[in-house]
């Protein structure tokens, strides 16, 4: 979150500034990730269930984007092909759901 803010406001690393709505989305997403991370470290059941939900949400949005029903006009990452990012994201979140859904990982 700090590096995104530094790139947004101080223009370091020659990254172009993102539109305000994209920047706020990144800040909100990273804040949720930090909260979920602490919840998982403290072995809170709500964090595990919420992470399963969010991973399912990410998979759904990627599939909607591939089908053309959802269009993202501003890419969040510019250094990889969008299809590579999508495949990696779907693979990661599917593995995360399968891992967290196992009874021994509760």
DRENKOL-399923 format. One record per residue: residue number from 1; z, x, y of N, C-alpha, C in turn. Coordinates in pm, 1 decimal. Example, Ala and Ser with C-alpha at 12.3 -4.5 7.8 and 13.67 -1.06 7.14 Angstrom:
! residues 2
NODE    i       nup     neast    nnorth      caup    caeast   canorth       cup     ceast    cnorth
NODE    1     780.0    1319.0    -569.0     780.0    1230.0    -450.0     780.0    1320.0    -330.0
NODE    2     708.0    1285.0    -225.0     714.0    1367.0    -106.0     787.0    1290.0       3.0
! end
This chain:
! residues 106
NODE    i       nup     neast    nnorth      caup    caeast   canorth       cup     ceast    cnorth
NODE    1       0.0      83.1    -117.4       0.0       0.0       0.0       0.0      88.6     125.2
NODE    2      69.4     200.8     118.5      73.8     290.7     233.5     -62.4     353.6     260.0
NODE    3    -132.0     392.6     154.7    -262.7     455.0     175.1    -364.7     355.7     229.5
NODE    4    -357.1     230.6     186.0    -448.0     128.4     238.3    -420.7     105.4     386.0
NODE    5    -293.9      99.7     423.3    -259.1      80.9     564.9    -301.4     201.3     649.0
NODE    6    -283.1     320.6     594.6    -324.7     440.4     668.2    -476.0     441.7     688.2
NODE    7    -550.3     405.9     585.1    -696.2     401.5     596.8    -739.4     290.4     692.4
NODE    8    -666.4     180.2     693.8    -702.9      66.6     778.4    -678.5      94.7     927.7
NODE    9    -562.9     151.8     958.8    -523.7     164.8    1098.7    -549.8     302.6    1159.1
NODE   10    -548.7     406.7    1076.3    -564.5     541.2    1130.2    -697.7     605.2    1093.2
NODE   11    -779.8     534.6    1017.5    -914.0     577.9     979.3    -914.9     716.8     913.9
NODE   12    -820.4     739.8     824.8    -820.0     866.5     752.5    -913.0     855.7     631.9
NODE   13    -953.4     966.9     578.7   -1041.3     977.6     461.6   -1180.0     918.1     485.8
NODE   14   -1216.0     891.7     608.1   -1348.4     837.5     642.0   -1378.8     704.3     573.5
NODE   15   -1276.6     628.2     538.2   -1299.2     495.1     483.2   -1320.7     397.9     598.6
NODE   16   -1420.6     311.9     588.7   -1436.6     211.6     694.8   -1325.0     107.6     685.5
NODE   17   -1288.3      53.9     798.9   -1184.1     -49.8     801.7   -1235.9    -174.8     732.5
NODE   18   -1149.8    -238.8     657.1   -1184.4    -364.1     590.2   -1160.7    -480.5     686.3
NODE   19   -1228.2    -591.6     665.6   -1196.6    -711.1     745.5   -1049.9    -750.4     725.0
NODE   20    -993.2    -816.3     823.9    -850.3    -851.6     818.7    -814.1    -932.1     695.1
NODE   21    -899.6   -1025.8     654.7    -865.5   -1106.9     537.6    -864.1   -1023.3     410.2
NODE   22    -952.3    -925.5     398.9    -952.9    -837.3     280.7    -829.6    -748.2     282.9
NODE   23    -796.7    -695.0     400.1    -677.3    -611.2     411.9    -551.3    -689.1     374.7
NODE   24    -537.9    -811.7     423.7    -420.7    -894.0     390.5    -416.1    -926.7     241.6
NODE   25    -531.7    -949.2     180.4    -536.5    -973.0      36.0    -485.8    -851.0     -40.6
NODE   26    -528.3    -732.4       0.2    -485.0    -609.6     -66.9    -334.4    -589.2     -49.2
NODE   27    -283.6    -613.6      69.5    -139.4    -598.1      94.7     -59.5    -699.8      12.6
NODE   28    -105.8    -824.6       7.7     -35.7    -926.6     -70.6     -40.1    -892.3    -220.0
NODE   29    -154.9    -846.6    -267.9    -167.1    -810.3    -409.1     -77.5    -692.7    -444.7
NODE   30     -74.7    -592.1    -359.3       8.8    -475.8    -389.0     157.1    -510.6    -378.9
NODE   31     193.3    -600.6    -289.1     333.7    -644.7    -281.0     374.6    -717.0    -408.4
NODE   32     288.1    -803.7    -458.1     315.9    -872.4    -585.2     327.7    -772.3    -699.0
NODE   33     240.9    -670.7    -699.3     244.9    -569.7    -805.5     375.9    -491.5    -802.0
NODE   34     424.7    -460.4    -683.2     551.6    -388.2    -670.6     666.7    -473.6    -723.5
NODE   35     669.7    -599.3    -685.6     775.0    -690.4    -732.9     768.4    -706.1    -884.4
NODE   36     647.7    -725.0    -937.6     632.0    -737.8   -1082.5     674.0    -608.8   -1153.7
NODE   37     640.4    -494.6   -1094.6     678.5    -366.5   -1155.2     828.9    -351.1   -1166.4
NODE   38     900.3    -384.3   -1057.8    1046.2    -377.4   -1063.4    1102.0    -478.2   -1163.7
NODE   39    1042.6    -598.2   -1167.8    1087.2    -698.0   -1264.5    1067.9    -652.5   -1407.8
NODE   40     955.6    -586.6   -1435.4     931.4    -534.6   -1570.7    1026.8    -420.2   -1604.5
NODE   41    1052.0    -332.6   -1506.1    1146.3    -223.7   -1530.8    1286.7    -275.7   -1561.1
NODE   42    1323.5    -386.7   -1497.3    1454.2    -446.7   -1521.7    1453.6    -543.6   -1639.8
NODE   43    1338.4    -549.7   -1709.7    1320.6    -633.4   -1829.3    1348.9    -781.3   -1802.1
NODE   44    1297.5    -829.5   -1690.8    1312.5    -970.9   -1655.8    1200.3   -1051.1   -1720.9
NODE   45    1236.5   -1160.0   -1784.8    1137.3   -1241.5   -1854.6    1038.3   -1305.7   -1757.6
NODE   46    1084.0   -1341.0   -1637.1     994.8   -1402.3   -1540.1     881.4   -1307.2   -1502.3
NODE   47     910.2   -1177.5   -1496.5     808.0   -1079.6   -1459.0     702.0   -1068.6   -1568.3
NODE   48     744.5   -1069.1   -1693.9     649.6   -1061.8   -1805.4     559.8   -1184.5   -1806.4
NODE   49     618.3   -1302.4   -1790.2     539.1   -1425.9   -1791.2     446.0   -1434.3   -1670.4
NODE   50     494.7   -1391.2   -1554.4     411.3   -1393.7   -1434.8     295.4   -1294.7   -1445.8
NODE   51     319.9   -1179.9   -1507.3     212.7   -1082.2   -1525.6     107.6   -1133.8   -1623.4
NODE   52     149.7   -1203.8   -1727.4      53.3   -1266.5   -1819.3     -31.3   -1368.5   -1743.7
NODE   53      32.0   -1449.1   -1659.6     -41.1   -1547.6   -1580.1    -142.1   -1480.4   -1487.4
NODE   54     -97.5   -1378.7   -1411.9    -186.8   -1311.9   -1317.9    -302.0   -1241.6   -1389.9
NODE   55    -275.2   -1184.1   -1505.8    -382.8   -1120.0   -1581.2    -486.0   -1223.0   -1625.9
NODE   56    -439.5   -1337.9   -1670.7    -531.8   -1445.7   -1706.2    -612.0   -1492.7   -1586.7
NODE   57    -548.2   -1498.0   -1471.2    -616.0   -1537.2   -1347.5    -725.7   -1436.2   -1311.4
NODE   58    -696.8   -1308.6   -1324.9    -795.2   -1204.4   -1295.1    -914.3   -1215.8   -1389.3
NODE   59    -887.8   -1235.4   -1518.1    -996.6   -1250.7   -1615.1   -1082.5   -1371.0   -1578.8
NODE   60   -1018.2   -1481.6   -1543.8   -1092.2   -1602.4   -1506.7   -1178.8   -1578.9   -1382.7
NODE   61   -1124.9   -1513.4   -1281.0   -1204.0   -1489.9   -1160.1   -1320.9   -1394.9   -1188.3
NODE   62   -1301.8   -1295.9   -1274.0   -1412.7   -1206.3   -1309.6   -1522.4   -1282.7   -1382.8
NODE   63   -1482.9   -1368.6   -1475.7   -1582.1   -1446.9   -1549.4   -1655.5   -1543.9   -1456.1
NODE   64   -1584.0   -1603.4   -1361.6   -1648.8   -1691.2   -1263.6   -1745.6   -1613.2   -1174.4
NODE   65   -1708.0   -1491.0   -1140.6   -1797.7   -1408.2   -1059.1   -1923.2   -1371.3   -1137.8
NODE   66   -1907.0   -1336.7   -1266.2   -2023.8   -1304.4   -1349.2   -2115.3   -1424.2   -1367.7
NODE   67   -2058.0   -1543.0   -1372.5   -2139.2   -1662.8   -1392.5   -2205.4   -1709.7   -1262.9
NODE   68   -2165.5   -1652.6   -1150.9   -2223.5   -1689.8   -1022.4   -2152.4   -1804.2    -953.1
NODE   69   -2044.5   -1854.7   -1011.8   -1969.8   -1964.2    -950.7   -1874.5   -1916.5    -841.5
NODE   70   -1842.2   -1789.0    -842.5   -1754.2   -1730.3    -742.3   -1825.4   -1607.5    -686.3
NODE   71   -1832.6   -1597.4    -554.7   -1903.1   -1486.7    -491.6   -1806.8   -1413.1    -399.8
NODE   72   -1793.6   -1282.6    -422.8   -1714.5   -1197.5    -334.7   -1811.1   -1125.6    -242.1
NODE   73   -1800.7   -1150.8    -114.8   -1896.3   -1094.2     -18.9   -1860.5    -951.7      24.6
NODE   74   -1733.8    -916.5      17.9   -1689.9    -783.6      58.3   -1630.3    -713.2     -62.1
NODE   75   -1695.9    -609.2    -111.1   -1638.7    -537.9    -225.6   -1510.3    -466.2    -186.8
NODE   76   -1413.0    -469.4    -277.3   -1287.3    -399.6    -250.8   -1301.9    -250.6    -277.4
NODE   77   -1385.9    -216.4    -373.4   -1412.7     -76.5    -406.1   -1561.5     -50.9    -390.6
NODE   78   -1597.1      62.2    -333.5   -1737.5      91.7    -309.6   -1790.8     208.4    -390.2
NODE   79   -1706.6     277.7    -466.1   -1751.8     399.1    -531.4   -1795.2     378.5    -676.4
NODE   80   -1790.0     257.3    -727.3   -1835.1     226.1    -863.1   -1925.2     103.9    -857.7
NODE   81   -2008.4      93.5    -958.0   -2090.5     -26.6    -970.3   -1998.9    -146.8    -996.0
NODE   82   -2028.1    -261.5    -936.1   -1941.6    -378.7    -954.5   -1925.9    -420.4   -1100.9
NODE   83   -2029.8    -406.0   -1181.6   -2018.3    -447.8   -1321.8   -1922.8    -356.0   -1398.7
NODE   84   -1916.9    -227.2   -1361.6   -1823.6    -134.2   -1427.9   -1680.3    -173.7   -1393.9
NODE   85   -1656.4    -204.6   -1267.7   -1522.8    -247.7   -1225.0   -1483.6    -375.4   -1298.7
NODE   86   -1577.0    -469.4   -1311.9   -1548.5    -594.9   -1380.9   -1515.3    -574.9   -1527.1
NODE   87   -1592.7    -492.6   -1595.8   -1567.4    -466.8   -1738.6   -1433.4    -397.8   -1757.9
NODE   88   -1405.1    -298.5   -1674.6   -1275.3    -230.2   -1684.8   -1159.6    -324.8   -1655.6
NODE   89   -1175.4    -409.1   -1556.8   -1069.7    -503.2   -1520.0   -1044.5    -604.8   -1631.1
NODE   90   -1150.8    -662.5   -1684.4   -1134.2    -760.0   -1793.5   -1071.2    -693.8   -1915.0
NODE   91   -1116.1    -572.1   -1948.6   -1060.2    -501.2   -2065.3    -911.7    -472.0   -2046.4
NODE   92    -875.6    -421.8   -1929.7    -735.8    -388.6   -1901.9    -647.2    -512.5   -1907.3
NODE   93    -688.3    -619.8   -1840.6    -603.7    -739.0   -1835.0    -596.3    -810.4   -1969.5
NODE   94    -702.5    -804.2   -2048.4    -696.1    -860.9   -2183.4    -597.2    -782.6   -2269.1
NODE   95    -603.6    -649.7   -2263.3    -508.9    -566.7   -2338.8    -365.9    -591.5   -2292.1
NODE   96    -347.3    -608.7   -2162.8    -213.9    -635.3   -2108.6    -158.4    -767.9   -2159.4
NODE   97    -240.5    -871.6   -2160.8    -196.0   -1001.7   -2211.6    -158.9    -990.8   -2358.9
NODE   98    -245.2    -926.5   -2437.6    -216.9    -912.8   -2580.7     -88.4    -834.3   -2604.9
NODE   99     -66.5    -728.6   -2528.1      54.8    -648.9   -2544.2     179.7    -726.4   -2504.2
NODE  100     175.2    -793.1   -2390.2     293.8    -864.2   -2340.6     323.0    -992.0   -2418.5
NODE  101     222.0   -1046.7   -2486.2     242.7   -1169.1   -2562.3     305.6   -1143.0   -2699.4
NODE  102     309.8   -1019.6   -2742.7     371.3    -988.3   -2871.8     521.2   -1016.7   -2866.4
NODE  103     575.2   -1081.2   -2969.5     718.7   -1115.1   -2968.1     810.4    -993.2   -2953.0
NODE  104     771.3    -879.9   -3008.4     858.7    -762.1   -3000.3     865.0    -703.7   -2859.9
NODE  105     775.0    -744.8   -2770.2     773.3    -690.1   -2634.7     839.7    -782.9   -2532.9
NODE  106     911.8    -881.8   -2579.8     979.8    -974.2   -2488.1    1105.5    -910.8   -2433.4
! end
